[in-house]
């Protein structure tokens, strides 16, 4: 059975937390691009171990968390050592990342500090978004790049 404790352990072992607070209009090298995600939790597994990702996905969905499972793209550079096919489960929505962090923070061991910093940043983002609307990233006080694991 999947629990918040299980999700925390899985994240400690095979997951990552990243936060990106860059401001900007989504323009990059003259091309119109989508705005970058502000926060993400990602779990990666070999493709032949896909079932656990779907079980976690179903558990998260039952708790109102939006996530997606997909096949990870393989590197196209032939100089890179070939890797086995892999799958990712990603949580990108700000509210979903915040909810997951809230529930797993007490159970994390390895990534507790970075998760706590990410959770604090998401709380600040939420407050700034309510105050400043879509331009809230320009008003954040926590330095970018401080919350990656």
N, CA, C and O atoms as a GROMACS GRO file, in nm:
protein
  596
    1UNK      N    1   0.084  -0.118   0.000
    1UNK     CA    2   0.000   0.000   0.000
    1UNK      C    3   0.089   0.125   0.000
    1UNK      O    4   0.187   0.133   0.074
    2UNK      N    5   0.054   0.221  -0.082
    2UNK     CA    6   0.129   0.345  -0.091
    2UNK      C    7   0.079   0.440   0.018
    2UNK      O    8  -0.042   0.455   0.038
    3UNK      N    9   0.173   0.503   0.089
    3UNK     CA   10   0.142   0.601   0.192
    3UNK      C   11   0.231   0.723   0.170
    3UNK      O   12   0.321   0.720   0.087
    4UNK      N   13   0.206   0.830   0.245
    4UNK     CA   14   0.294   0.947   0.236
    4UNK      C   15   0.435   0.912   0.279
    4UNK      O   16   0.532   0.964   0.224
    5UNK      N   17   0.447   0.823   0.376
    5UNK     CA   18   0.580   0.780   0.421
    5UNK      C   19   0.653   0.709   0.308
    5UNK      O   20   0.773   0.730   0.287
    6UNK      N   21   0.581   0.623   0.234
    6UNK     CA   22   0.640   0.552   0.121
    6UNK      C   23   0.687   0.651   0.015
    6UNK      O   24   0.797   0.639  -0.038
    7UNK      N   25   0.601   0.749  -0.016
    7UNK     CA   26   0.635   0.850  -0.117
    7UNK      C   27   0.761   0.926  -0.073
    7UNK      O   28   0.849   0.954  -0.155
    8UNK      N   29   0.771   0.960   0.056
    8UNK     CA   30   0.889   1.029   0.108
    8UNK      C   31   1.014   0.943   0.090
    8UNK      O   32   1.118   0.992   0.046
    9UNK      N   33   1.005   0.818   0.124
    9UNK     CA   34   1.119   0.728   0.108
    9UNK      C   35   1.160   0.713  -0.037
    9UNK      O   36   1.279   0.709  -0.069
   10UNK      N   37   1.060   0.704  -0.124
   10UNK     CA   38   1.088   0.691  -0.267
   10UNK      C   39   1.157   0.817  -0.319
   10UNK      O   40   1.251   0.809  -0.399
   11UNK      N   41   1.111   0.933  -0.274
   11UNK     CA   42   1.173   1.059  -0.315
   11UNK      C   43   1.316   1.067  -0.264
   11UNK      O   44   1.406   1.109  -0.336
   12UNK      N   45   1.337   1.028  -0.139
   12UNK     CA   46   1.473   1.028  -0.084
   12UNK      C   47   1.567   0.942  -0.168
   12UNK      O   48   1.683   0.979  -0.187
   13UNK      N   49   1.519   0.830  -0.217
   13UNK     CA   50   1.604   0.738  -0.291
   13UNK      C   51   1.610   0.762  -0.441
   13UNK      O   52   1.719   0.760  -0.498
   14UNK      N   53   1.498   0.783  -0.505
   14UNK     CA   54   1.492   0.790  -0.651
   14UNK      C   55   1.420   0.913  -0.704
   14UNK      O   56   1.365   0.910  -0.814
   15UNK      N   57   1.419   1.020  -0.628
   15UNK     CA   58   1.347   1.139  -0.672
   15UNK      C   59   1.432   1.263  -0.667
   15UNK      O   60   1.546   1.262  -0.620
   16UNK      N   61   1.374   1.372  -0.718
   16UNK     CA   62   1.441   1.501  -0.712
   16UNK      C   63   1.338   1.611  -0.693
   16UNK      O   64   1.222   1.598  -0.730
   17UNK      N   65   1.385   1.719  -0.633
   17UNK     CA   66   1.303   1.838  -0.611
   17UNK      C   67   1.379   1.953  -0.677
   17UNK      O   68   1.498   1.970  -0.653
   18UNK      N   69   1.310   2.030  -0.760
   18UNK     CA   70   1.376   2.147  -0.818
   18UNK      C   71   1.280   2.264  -0.816
   18UNK      O   72   1.159   2.248  -0.830
   19UNK      N   73   1.338   2.382  -0.797
   19UNK     CA   74   1.260   2.506  -0.793
   19UNK      C   75   1.333   2.607  -0.880
   19UNK      O   76   1.454   2.622  -0.871
   20UNK      N   77   1.258   2.677  -0.966
   20UNK     CA   78   1.314   2.775  -1.056
   20UNK      C   79   1.230   2.901  -1.044
   20UNK      O   80   1.110   2.899  -1.075
   21UNK      N   81   1.290   3.011  -1.001
   21UNK     CA   82   1.212   3.134  -0.981
   21UNK      C   83   1.251   3.245  -1.079
   21UNK      O   84   1.229   3.363  -1.052
   22UNK      N   85   1.309   3.207  -1.191
   22UNK     CA   86   1.346   3.309  -1.289
   22UNK      C   87   1.223   3.386  -1.336
   22UNK      O   88   1.118   3.329  -1.363
   23UNK      N   89   1.240   3.517  -1.343
   23UNK     CA   90   1.132   3.597  -1.400
   23UNK      C   91   1.160   3.615  -1.548
   23UNK      O   92   1.270   3.584  -1.595
   24UNK      N   93   1.063   3.662  -1.620
   24UNK     CA   94   1.082   3.683  -1.762
   24UNK      C   95   0.953   3.656  -1.835
   24UNK      O   96   0.854   3.610  -1.777
   25UNK      N   97   0.955   3.684  -1.963
   25UNK     CA   98   0.833   3.671  -2.042
   25UNK      C   99   0.828   3.543  -2.122
   25UNK      O  100   0.737   3.524  -2.203
   26UNK      N  101   0.925   3.455  -2.103
   26UNK     CA  102   0.924   3.330  -2.178
   26UNK      C  103   0.996   3.341  -2.311
   26UNK      O  104   0.995   3.245  -2.388
   27UNK      N  105   1.059   3.455  -2.341
   27UNK     CA  106   1.133   3.472  -2.465
   27UNK      C  107   1.272   3.412  -2.449
   27UNK      O  108   1.338   3.434  -2.347
   28UNK      N  109   1.317   3.338  -2.547
   28UNK     CA  110   1.450   3.278  -2.540
   28UNK      C  111   1.512   3.278  -2.678
   28UNK      O  112   1.459   3.214  -2.769
   29UNK      N  113   1.621   3.349  -2.696
   29UNK     CA  114   1.695   3.353  -2.822
   29UNK      C  115   1.605   3.382  -2.941
   29UNK      O  116   1.618   3.322  -3.047
   30UNK      N  117   1.512   3.477  -2.922
   30UNK     CA  118   1.426   3.517  -3.032
   30UNK      C  119   1.307   3.426  -3.056
   30UNK      O  120   1.223   3.458  -3.140
   31UNK      N  121   1.297   3.315  -2.985
   31UNK     CA  122   1.186   3.224  -3.004
   31UNK      C  123   1.091   3.237  -2.886
   31UNK      O  124   1.134   3.253  -2.772
   32UNK      N  125   0.964   3.231  -2.914
   32UNK     CA  126   0.865   3.235  -2.806
   32UNK      C  127   0.863   3.097  -2.740
   32UNK      O  128   0.841   2.996  -2.806
   33UNK      N  129   0.887   3.094  -2.611
   33UNK     CA  130   0.887   2.968  -2.538
   33UNK      C  131   0.786   2.973  -2.426
   33UNK      O  132   0.742   3.081  -2.386
   34UNK      N  133   0.749   2.858  -2.376
   34UNK     CA  134   0.660   2.851  -2.261
   34UNK      C  135   0.735   2.896  -2.136
   34UNK      O  136   0.856   2.877  -2.125
   35UNK      N  137   0.662   2.955  -2.044
   35UNK     CA  138   0.723   2.993  -1.917
   35UNK      C  139   0.773   2.869  -1.846
   35UNK      O  140   0.706   2.765  -1.849
   36UNK      N  141   0.889   2.876  -1.782
   36UNK     CA  142   0.946   2.761  -1.711
   36UNK      C  143   0.861   2.728  -1.590
   36UNK      O  144   0.796   2.815  -1.531
   37UNK      N  145   0.861   2.602  -1.556
   37UNK     CA  146   0.792   2.558  -1.435
   37UNK      C  147   0.863   2.616  -1.314
   37UNK      O  148   0.985   2.625  -1.313
   38UNK      N  149   0.786   2.655  -1.213
   38UNK     CA  150   0.849   2.710  -1.095
   38UNK      C  151   0.895   2.600  -1.000
   38UNK      O  152   0.994   2.618  -0.928
   39UNK      N  153   0.826   2.488  -0.997
   39UNK     CA  154   0.864   2.381  -0.905
   39UNK      C  155   0.832   2.247  -0.968
   39UNK      O  156   0.739   2.233  -1.048
   40UNK      N  157   0.913   2.147  -0.929
   40UNK     CA  158   0.888   2.013  -0.984
   40UNK      C  159   0.941   1.909  -0.886
   40UNK      O  160   1.047   1.925  -0.826
   41UNK      N  161   0.864   1.804  -0.872
   41UNK     CA  162   0.910   1.684  -0.805
   41UNK      C  163   0.910   1.576  -0.911
   41UNK      O  164   0.813   1.560  -0.984
   42UNK      N  165   1.021   1.502  -0.920
   42UNK     CA  166   1.032   1.399  -1.023
   42UNK      C  167   1.083   1.269  -0.961
   42UNK      O  168   1.176   1.269  -0.881
   43UNK      N  169   1.019   1.160  -1.001
   43UNK     CA  170   1.063   1.026  -0.965
   43UNK      C  171   1.101   0.956  -1.094
   43UNK      O  172   1.027   0.964  -1.192
   44UNK      N  173   1.215   0.888  -1.096
   44UNK     CA  174   1.259   0.818  -1.216
   44UNK      C  175   1.282   0.671  -1.184
   44UNK      O  176   1.338   0.637  -1.080
   45UNK      N  177   1.237   0.584  -1.274
   45UNK     CA  178   1.255   0.440  -1.261
   45UNK      C  179   1.286   0.381  -1.398
   45UNK      O  180   1.251   0.439  -1.500
   46UNK      N  181   1.352   0.266  -1.398
   46UNK     CA  182   1.368   0.194  -1.524
   46UNK      C  183   1.230   0.161  -1.579
   46UNK      O  184   1.136   0.139  -1.504
   47UNK      N  185   1.220   0.157  -1.710
   47UNK     CA  186   1.091   0.133  -1.774
   47UNK      C  187   1.031  -0.001  -1.735
   47UNK      O  188   0.908  -0.016  -1.734
   48UNK      N  189   1.114  -0.100  -1.703
   48UNK     CA  190   1.059  -0.230  -1.665
   48UNK      C  191   1.009  -0.232  -1.520
   48UNK      O  192   0.957  -0.333  -1.473
   49UNK      N  193   1.026  -0.119  -1.448
   49UNK     CA  194   0.972  -0.106  -1.312
   49UNK      C  195   0.862   0.000  -1.308
   49UNK      O  196   0.846   0.069  -1.207
   50UNK      N  197   0.787   0.012  -1.415
   50UNK     CA  198   0.688   0.118  -1.432
   50UNK      C  199   0.572   0.109  -1.333
   50UNK      O  200   0.512   0.212  -1.300
   51UNK      N  201   0.539  -0.010  -1.285
   51UNK     CA  202   0.420  -0.027  -1.203
   51UNK      C  203   0.422   0.059  -1.077
   51UNK      O  204   0.318   0.114  -1.039
   52UNK      N  205   0.536   0.073  -1.013
   52UNK     CA  206   0.543   0.151  -0.890
   52UNK      C  207   0.511   0.298  -0.918
   52UNK      O  208   0.449   0.364  -0.834
   53UNK      N  209   0.552   0.350  -1.033
   53UNK     CA  210   0.521   0.489  -1.065
   53UNK      C  211   0.370   0.509  -1.081
   53UNK      O  212   0.316   0.610  -1.037
   54UNK      N  213   0.304   0.414  -1.144
   54UNK     CA  214   0.159   0.426  -1.160
   54UNK      C  215   0.085   0.411  -1.027
   54UNK      O  216  -0.018   0.473  -1.006
   55UNK      N  217   0.138   0.328  -0.939
   55UNK     CA  218   0.077   0.316  -0.805
   55UNK      C  219   0.091   0.446  -0.728
   55UNK      O  220  -0.003   0.490  -0.662
   56UNK      N  221   0.208   0.509  -0.735
   56UNK     CA  222   0.227   0.638  -0.669
   56UNK      C  223   0.137   0.743  -0.735
   56UNK      O  224   0.075   0.824  -0.666
   57UNK      N  225   0.130   0.741  -0.868
   57UNK     CA  226   0.043   0.834  -0.942
   57UNK      C  227  -0.102   0.821  -0.896
   57UNK      O  228  -0.168   0.922  -0.872
   58UNK      N  229  -0.151   0.699  -0.884
   58UNK     CA  230  -0.289   0.677  -0.839
   58UNK      C  231  -0.310   0.725  -0.696
   58UNK      O  232  -0.413   0.784  -0.664
   59UNK      N  233  -0.212   0.699  -0.609
   59UNK     CA  234  -0.219   0.746  -0.471
   59UNK      C  235  -0.227   0.899  -0.467
   59UNK      O  236  -0.312   0.956  -0.398
   60UNK      N  237  -0.138   0.965  -0.542
   60UNK     CA  238  -0.137   1.111  -0.546
   60UNK      C  239  -0.268   1.166  -0.600
   60UNK      O  240  -0.322   1.263  -0.547
   61UNK      N  241  -0.318   1.104  -0.706
   61UNK     CA  242  -0.445   1.148  -0.766
   61UNK      C  243  -0.559   1.137  -0.665
   61UNK      O  244  -0.646   1.224  -0.661
   62UNK      N  245  -0.559   1.032  -0.583
   62UNK     CA  246  -0.665   1.016  -0.483
   62UNK      C  247  -0.657   1.122  -0.374
   62UNK      O  248  -0.752   1.140  -0.297
   63UNK      N  249  -0.544   1.193  -0.367
   63UNK     CA  250  -0.527   1.302  -0.270
   63UNK      C  251  -0.529   1.439  -0.338
   63UNK      O  252  -0.486   1.539  -0.280
   64UNK      N  253  -0.578   1.444  -0.461
   64UNK     CA  254  -0.593   1.571  -0.532
   64UNK      C  255  -0.466   1.629  -0.590
   64UNK      O  256  -0.459   1.748  -0.617
   65UNK      N  257  -0.365   1.545  -0.609
   65UNK     CA  258  -0.237   1.590  -0.664
   65UNK      C  259  -0.234   1.560  -0.814
   65UNK      O  260  -0.262   1.447  -0.855
   66UNK      N  261  -0.201   1.660  -0.893
   66UNK     CA  262  -0.190   1.643  -1.038
   66UNK      C  263  -0.048   1.599  -1.070
   66UNK      O  264   0.049   1.666  -1.034
   67UNK      N  265  -0.035   1.486  -1.139
   67UNK     CA  266   0.096   1.435  -1.178
   67UNK      C  267   0.083   1.365  -1.312
   67UNK      O  268  -0.027   1.337  -1.359
   68UNK      N  269   0.198   1.336  -1.374
   68UNK     CA  270   0.195   1.263  -1.501
   68UNK      C  271   0.310   1.164  -1.505
   68UNK      O  272   0.417   1.188  -1.447
   69UNK      N  273   0.287   1.054  -1.575
   69UNK     CA  274   0.389   0.950  -1.592
   69UNK      C  275   0.417   0.941  -1.742
   69UNK      O  276   0.324   0.937  -1.823
   70UNK      N  277   0.544   0.937  -1.778
   70UNK     CA  278   0.579   0.930  -1.919
   70UNK      C  279   0.715   0.863  -1.937
   70UNK      O  280   0.794   0.852  -1.842
   71UNK      N  281   0.741   0.819  -2.059
   71UNK     CA  282   0.871   0.761  -2.092
   71UNK      C  283   0.973   0.873  -2.104
   71UNK      O  284   0.949   0.974  -2.170
   72UNK      N  285   1.085   0.856  -2.039
   72UNK     CA  286   1.192   0.955  -2.042
   72UNK      C  287   1.262   0.946  -2.177
   72UNK      O  288   1.289   0.837  -2.227
   73UNK      N  289   1.291   1.063  -2.235
   73UNK     CA  290   1.362   1.065  -2.363
   73UNK      C  291   1.504   1.017  -2.344
   73UNK      O  292   1.570   1.053  -2.246
   74UNK      N  293   1.550   0.938  -2.436
   74UNK     CA  294   1.687   0.886  -2.433
   74UNK      C  295   1.780   0.987  -2.499
   74UNK      O  296   1.740   1.055  -2.594
   75UNK      N  297   1.903   0.998  -2.450
   75UNK     CA  298   1.998   1.090  -2.513
   75UNK      C  299   2.020   1.053  -2.659
   75UNK      O  300   2.023   0.935  -2.693
   76UNK      N  301   2.036   1.154  -2.744
   76UNK     CA  302   2.058   1.127  -2.887
   76UNK      C  303   2.206   1.131  -2.922
   76UNK      O  304   2.244   1.094  -3.034
   77UNK      N  305   2.290   1.176  -2.831
   77UNK     CA  306   2.434   1.182  -2.856
   77UNK      C  307   2.492   1.041  -2.840
   77UNK      O  308   2.486   0.984  -2.731
   78UNK      N  309   2.546   0.986  -2.945
   78UNK     CA  310   2.599   0.849  -2.942
   78UNK      C  311   2.725   0.836  -2.858
   78UNK      O  312   2.764   0.725  -2.822
   79UNK      N  313   2.789   0.950  -2.825
   79UNK     CA  314   2.908   0.945  -2.740
   79UNK      C  315   2.872   0.915  -2.595
   79UNK      O  316   2.956   0.871  -2.516
   80UNK      N  317   2.746   0.938  -2.560
   80UNK     CA  318   2.700   0.911  -2.424
   80UNK      C  319   2.675   0.761  -2.411
   80UNK      O  320   2.619   0.697  -2.501
   81UNK      N  321   2.716   0.705  -2.300
   81UNK     CA  322   2.695   0.563  -2.275
   81UNK      C  323   2.546   0.533  -2.279
   81UNK      O  324   2.466   0.605  -2.219
   82UNK      N  325   2.509   0.429  -2.348
   82UNK     CA  326   2.367   0.393  -2.359
   82UNK      C  327   2.309   0.362  -2.222
   82UNK      O  328   2.372   0.296  -2.140
   83UNK      N  329   2.190   0.412  -2.199
   83UNK     CA  330   2.121   0.387  -2.073
   83UNK      C  331   1.997   0.304  -2.100
   83UNK      O  332   1.946   0.301  -2.212
   84UNK      N  333   1.950   0.239  -1.998
   84UNK     CA  334   1.827   0.161  -2.014
   84UNK      C  335   1.708   0.256  -2.021
   84UNK      O  336   1.711   0.364  -1.962
   85UNK      N  337   1.604   0.217  -2.094
   85UNK     CA  338   1.485   0.301  -2.102
   85UNK      C  339   1.431   0.329  -1.962
   85UNK      O  340   1.431   0.242  -1.875
   86UNK      N  341   1.386   0.452  -1.941
   86UNK     CA  342   1.337   0.492  -1.810
   86UNK      C  343   1.203   0.563  -1.822
   86UNK      O  344   1.163   0.606  -1.930
   87UNK      N  345   1.134   0.574  -1.709
   87UNK     CA  346   1.008   0.646  -1.701
   87UNK      C  347   1.016   0.746  -1.587
   87UNK      O  348   1.087   0.724  -1.488
   88UNK      N  349   0.944   0.856  -1.601
   88UNK     CA  350   0.937   0.959  -1.498
   88UNK      C  351   0.793   0.978  -1.453
   88UNK      O  352   0.699   0.965  -1.531
   89UNK      N  353   0.780   1.008  -1.326
   89UNK     CA  354   0.654   1.060  -1.272
   89UNK      C  355   0.687   1.202  -1.229
   89UNK      O  356   0.778   1.223  -1.149
   90UNK      N  357   0.614   1.299  -1.283
   90UNK     CA  358   0.641   1.440  -1.251
   90UNK      C  359   0.520   1.506  -1.191
   90UNK      O  360   0.406   1.481  -1.229
   91UNK      N  361   0.550   1.593  -1.095
   91UNK     CA  362   0.449   1.679  -1.034
   91UNK      C  363   0.497   1.820  -1.060
   91UNK      O  364   0.603   1.860  -1.010
   92UNK      N  365   0.422   1.898  -1.139
   92UNK     CA  366   0.464   2.032  -1.180
   92UNK      C  367   0.378   2.144  -1.126
   92UNK      O  368   0.427   2.255  -1.105
   93UNK      N  369   0.250   2.119  -1.104
   93UNK     CA  370   0.160   2.225  -1.060
   93UNK      C  371   0.201   2.275  -0.922
   93UNK      O  372   0.223   2.195  -0.831
   94UNK      N  373   0.212   2.405  -0.908
   94UNK     CA  374   0.257   2.466  -0.784
   94UNK      C  375   0.180   2.413  -0.663
   94UNK      O  376   0.240   2.376  -0.562
   95UNK      N  377   0.048   2.408  -0.672
   95UNK     CA  378  -0.034   2.362  -0.560
   95UNK      C  379  -0.010   2.215  -0.530
   95UNK      O  380  -0.011   2.174  -0.414
   96UNK      N  381   0.013   2.135  -0.633
   96UNK     CA  382   0.038   1.992  -0.613
   96UNK      C  383   0.174   1.968  -0.549
   96UNK      O  384   0.187   1.886  -0.459
   97UNK      N  385   0.276   2.041  -0.595
   97UNK     CA  386   0.409   2.026  -0.536
   97UNK      C  387   0.403   2.068  -0.389
   97UNK      O  388   0.459   2.000  -0.302
   98UNK      N  389   0.336   2.178  -0.362
   98UNK     CA  390   0.322   2.226  -0.224
   98UNK      C  391   0.252   2.122  -0.137
   98UNK      O  392   0.295   2.097  -0.024
   99UNK      N  393   0.147   2.062  -0.188
   99UNK     CA  394   0.071   1.962  -0.110
   99UNK      C  395   0.157   1.839  -0.081
   99UNK      O  396   0.157   1.789   0.032
  100UNK      N  397   0.228   1.792  -0.180
  100UNK     CA  398   0.313   1.675  -0.161
  100UNK      C  399   0.422   1.705  -0.058
  100UNK      O  400   0.447   1.626   0.033
  101UNK      N  401   0.488   1.820  -0.073
  101UNK     CA  402   0.593   1.855   0.023
  101UNK      C  403   0.538   1.865   0.165
  101UNK      O  404   0.602   1.820   0.260
  102UNK      N  405   0.421   1.923   0.180
  102UNK     CA  406   0.359   1.935   0.312
  102UNK      C  407   0.343   1.797   0.377
  102UNK      O  408   0.372   1.780   0.496
  103UNK      N  409   0.297   1.700   0.299
  103UNK     CA  410   0.270   1.567   0.353
  103UNK      C  411   0.395   1.482   0.376
  103UNK      O  412   0.397   1.398   0.465
  104UNK      N  413   0.498   1.504   0.295
  104UNK     CA  414   0.616   1.417   0.307
  104UNK      C  415   0.729   1.476   0.390
  104UNK      O  416   0.818   1.402   0.433
  105UNK      N  417   0.727   1.606   0.413
  105UNK     CA  418   0.838   1.670   0.487
  105UNK      C  419   0.873   1.601   0.617
  105UNK      O  420   0.992   1.580   0.643
  106UNK      N  421   0.777   1.564   0.701
  106UNK     CA  422   0.815   1.500   0.828
  106UNK      C  423   0.882   1.364   0.812
  106UNK      O  424   0.946   1.315   0.904
  107UNK      N  425   0.867   1.303   0.694
  107UNK     CA  426   0.916   1.167   0.673
  107UNK      C  427   1.045   1.160   0.592
  107UNK      O  428   1.104   1.053   0.578
  108UNK      N  429   1.088   1.274   0.537
  108UNK     CA  430   1.212   1.276   0.457
  108UNK      C  431   1.334   1.268   0.547
  108UNK      O  432   1.332   1.315   0.661
  109UNK      N  433   1.440   1.208   0.496
  109UNK     CA  434   1.566   1.201   0.569
  109UNK      C  435   1.674   1.272   0.488
  109UNK      O  436   1.729   1.372   0.533
  110UNK      N  437   1.702   1.222   0.370
  110UNK     CA  438   1.812   1.273   0.288
  110UNK      C  439   1.779   1.411   0.230
  110UNK      O  440   1.865   1.499   0.229
  111UNK      N  441   1.659   1.431   0.183
  111UNK     CA  442   1.623   1.553   0.112
  111UNK      C  443   1.533   1.646   0.194
  111UNK      O  444   1.465   1.731   0.138
  112UNK      N  445   1.532   1.629   0.326
  112UNK     CA  446   1.443   1.710   0.409
  112UNK      C  447   1.478   1.859   0.403
  112UNK      O  448   1.388   1.943   0.394
  113UNK      N  449   1.606   1.892   0.408
  113UNK     CA  450   1.645   2.032   0.408
  113UNK      C  451   1.606   2.102   0.278
  113UNK      O  452   1.548   2.210   0.280
  114UNK      N  453   1.638   2.041   0.164
  114UNK     CA  454   1.603   2.103   0.036
  114UNK      C  455   1.451   2.108   0.019
  114UNK      O  456   1.399   2.204  -0.039
  115UNK      N  457   1.379   2.008   0.068
  115UNK     CA  458   1.234   2.008   0.059
  115UNK      C  459   1.176   2.121   0.144
  115UNK      O  460   1.080   2.187   0.103
  116UNK      N  461   1.233   2.143   0.261
  116UNK     CA  462   1.185   2.251   0.348
  116UNK      C  463   1.208   2.387   0.282
  116UNK      O  464   1.120   2.473   0.284
  117UNK      N  465   1.327   2.407   0.222
  117UNK     CA  466   1.354   2.534   0.152
  117UNK      C  467   1.258   2.552   0.034
  117UNK      O  468   1.207   2.662   0.012
  118UNK      N  469   1.233   2.445  -0.040
  118UNK     CA  470   1.140   2.452  -0.153
  118UNK      C  471   0.999   2.485  -0.104
  118UNK      O  472   0.929   2.565  -0.166
  119UNK      N  473   0.958   2.424   0.005
  119UNK     CA  474   0.824   2.449   0.060
  119UNK      C  475   0.812   2.595   0.103
  119UNK      O  476   0.710   2.659   0.076
  120UNK      N  477   0.915   2.649   0.170
  120UNK     CA  478   0.913   2.790   0.210
  120UNK      C  479   0.903   2.880   0.089
  120UNK      O  480   0.827   2.978   0.090
  121UNK      N  481   0.977   2.849  -0.016
  121UNK     CA  482   0.973   2.929  -0.138
  121UNK      C  483   0.834   2.924  -0.201
  121UNK      O  484   0.783   3.026  -0.246
  122UNK      N  485   0.772   2.806  -0.204
  122UNK     CA  486   0.639   2.795  -0.261
  122UNK      C  487   0.537   2.875  -0.180
  122UNK      O  488   0.445   2.934  -0.237
  123UNK      N  489   0.554   2.879  -0.049
  123UNK     CA  490   0.467   2.961   0.035
  123UNK      C  491   0.483   3.109   0.000
  123UNK      O  492   0.385   3.183  -0.008
  124UNK      N  493   0.608   3.151  -0.020
  124UNK     CA  494   0.634   3.290  -0.057
  124UNK      C  495   0.576   3.319  -0.196
  124UNK      O  496   0.519   3.426  -0.219
  125UNK      N  497   0.591   3.225  -0.289
  125UNK     CA  498   0.536   3.242  -0.424
  125UNK      C  499   0.385   3.262  -0.420
  125UNK      O  500   0.330   3.348  -0.488
  126UNK      N  501   0.321   3.182  -0.338
  126UNK     CA  502   0.176   3.190  -0.326
  126UNK      C  503   0.133   3.328  -0.275
  126UNK      O  504   0.040   3.388  -0.329
  127UNK      N  505   0.201   3.377  -0.172
  127UNK     CA  506   0.169   3.508  -0.117
  127UNK      C  507   0.197   3.619  -0.219
  127UNK      O  508   0.117   3.711  -0.233
  128UNK      N  509   0.308   3.610  -0.290
  128UNK     CA  510   0.343   3.712  -0.388
  128UNK      C  511   0.249   3.706  -0.509
  128UNK      O  512   0.216   3.810  -0.567
  129UNK      N  513   0.207   3.586  -0.547
  129UNK     CA  514   0.114   3.573  -0.659
  129UNK      C  515  -0.020   3.638  -0.626
  129UNK      O  516  -0.080   3.703  -0.712
  130UNK      N  517  -0.065   3.622  -0.502
  130UNK     CA  518  -0.190   3.686  -0.460
  130UNK      C  519  -0.176   3.838  -0.458
  130UNK      O  520  -0.270   3.909  -0.490
  131UNK      N  521  -0.058   3.886  -0.421
  131UNK     CA  522  -0.037   4.029  -0.409
  131UNK      C  523  -0.008   4.097  -0.543
  131UNK      O  524  -0.061   4.205  -0.571
  132UNK      N  525   0.077   4.033  -0.628
  132UNK     CA  526   0.124   4.098  -0.750
  132UNK      C  527   0.072   4.037  -0.880
  132UNK      O  528   0.100   4.090  -0.987
  133UNK      N  529  -0.002   3.929  -0.872
  133UNK     CA  530  -0.052   3.866  -0.993
  133UNK      C  531   0.057   3.794  -1.069
  133UNK      O  532   0.148   3.737  -1.009
  134UNK      N  533   0.049   3.796  -1.203
  134UNK     CA  534   0.141   3.715  -1.283
  134UNK      C  535   0.286   3.762  -1.280
  134UNK      O  536   0.374   3.689  -1.327
  135UNK      N  537   0.314   3.880  -1.227
  135UNK     CA  538   0.451   3.930  -1.221
  135UNK      C  539   0.515   3.907  -1.084
  135UNK      O  540   0.612   3.975  -1.048
  136UNK      N  541   0.462   3.814  -1.008
  136UNK     CA  542   0.507   3.791  -0.870
  136UNK      C  543   0.653   3.747  -0.860
  136UNK      O  544   0.716   3.774  -0.758
  137UNK      N  545   0.708   3.681  -0.960
  137UNK     CA  546   0.846   3.629  -0.949
  137UNK      C  547   0.949   3.739  -0.930
  137UNK      O  548   1.053   3.715  -0.870
  138UNK      N  549   0.922   3.859  -0.979
  138UNK     CA  550   1.015   3.970  -0.965
  138UNK      C  551   1.028   4.015  -0.820
  138UNK      O  552   1.124   4.084  -0.785
  139UNK      N  553   0.934   3.977  -0.734
  139UNK     CA  554   0.931   4.024  -0.596
  139UNK      C  555   0.976   3.918  -0.496
  139UNK      O  556   0.970   3.942  -0.375
  140UNK      N  557   1.021   3.804  -0.542
  140UNK     CA  558   1.063   3.698  -0.450
  140UNK      C  559   1.197   3.733  -0.386
  140UNK      O  560   1.286   3.787  -0.452
  141UNK      N  561   1.211   3.701  -0.258
  141UNK     CA  562   1.334   3.735  -0.187
  141UNK      C  563   1.432   3.620  -0.177
  141UNK      O  564   1.551   3.643  -0.152
  142UNK      N  565   1.389   3.497  -0.195
  142UNK     CA  566   1.478   3.381  -0.182
  142UNK      C  567   1.554   3.365  -0.312
  142UNK      O  568   1.495   3.368  -0.420
  143UNK      N  569   1.684   3.348  -0.301
  143UNK     CA  570   1.772   3.341  -0.419
  143UNK      C  571   1.744   3.218  -0.503
  143UNK      O  572   1.718   3.110  -0.450
  144UNK      N  573   1.748   3.236  -0.633
  144UNK     CA  574   1.732   3.124  -0.726
  144UNK      C  575   1.851   3.032  -0.719
  144UNK      O  576   1.962   3.076  -0.688
  145UNK      N  577   1.829   2.906  -0.748
  145UNK     CA  578   1.936   2.809  -0.755
  145UNK      C  579   1.972   2.752  -0.621
  145UNK      O  580   2.060   2.666  -0.612
  146UNK      N  581   1.905   2.797  -0.516
  146UNK     CA  582   1.933   2.750  -0.381
  146UNK      C  583   1.853   2.625  -0.345
  146UNK      O  584   1.873   2.568  -0.238
  147UNK      N  585   1.764   2.583  -0.432
  147UNK     CA  586   1.670   2.478  -0.397
  147UNK      C  587   1.668   2.365  -0.498
  147UNK      O  588   1.563   2.334  -0.555
  148UNK      N  589   1.781   2.304  -0.522
  148UNK     CA  590   1.785   2.191  -0.615
  148UNK      C  591   1.852   2.074  -0.548
  148UNK      O  592   1.952   2.090  -0.478
  149UNK      N  593   1.796   1.958  -0.568
  149UNK     CA  594   1.852   1.836  -0.510
  149UNK      C  595   1.831   1.724  -0.607
  149UNK      O  596   1.870   1.610  -0.580
   0.00000   0.00000   0.00000
